[in-house]
Amino acid sequence: MTQKLVVANWKMNILLHEAVALLESVNIGSLHKSLVICPSFIYIPTLVDAFKKLDFGAQDCSANDLGAYTGEVAAAMLYEIGCKYVIIGHSERRISCGEDNQTVGRKLVKALESKITPVICIGESLEVRNQGSTLEHLFKQLEEIGISRNKKFVIAYEPIWAIGSGVTPSVDEVKAIFNKIKGAYPYLQLLYGGSVGPENADEFFGIDVLDGLLVGGAGLSAQKLNQILS
Ligand code: PGA
């Protein structure tokens, strides 16, 4: 990854007209980092058409091929409408939809088969952190998802306790975790996510082994996005 990557996960926020207005205010012409916007599935075709200079991703995909799976969206469908990325295994889906590492692994395979870059989320709960088992937990997740040690994947490290809380691990903690992961998985591209905003993005960008950021709340403000991307 030559330019640092910023992935904005809009979750189930903002209406379509607000999404269009927001992206019209992003300084797309002068981006210093690669930007991927992940809106709701149903906005993707409209936004892909309206903002050709931007890359779009989905927030999830099915673990199945096309078929009788009511309410699901296949990776092949995402590819056809112009999605380049898909977030897989976000902790909100793991918690609210019961997704486990094996399911995340199956989704990863479907994304790759459809030529979409998966952004695979891993991260520990506060309980795991307090037990001092963060690294062990992250390595178990990578193992169970089926991340290969000699392939290039995009992994987003998002401590669950940092998401939407305004609290983050220190830059040194993230750096130490990334160095350990890179030691075992040298080809991974590592993003950090969890309460990232204009006030702390540059500190995280300062980590030499960090390839980018995954932002939630800050991605819903054009002003904040422009600051993070500048
Ligand atoms: P946050 O969300 O930036 O609002 O903490 C991050 C995420 O859920 O990916």
Residues whose N, C-alpha, C, O or C-beta is under 5 A from the ligand:
A	BS01	PGA	N9 A162 I163 G164 S165 G193 G194 S195 V196 L214 V215 G216 G217 A218
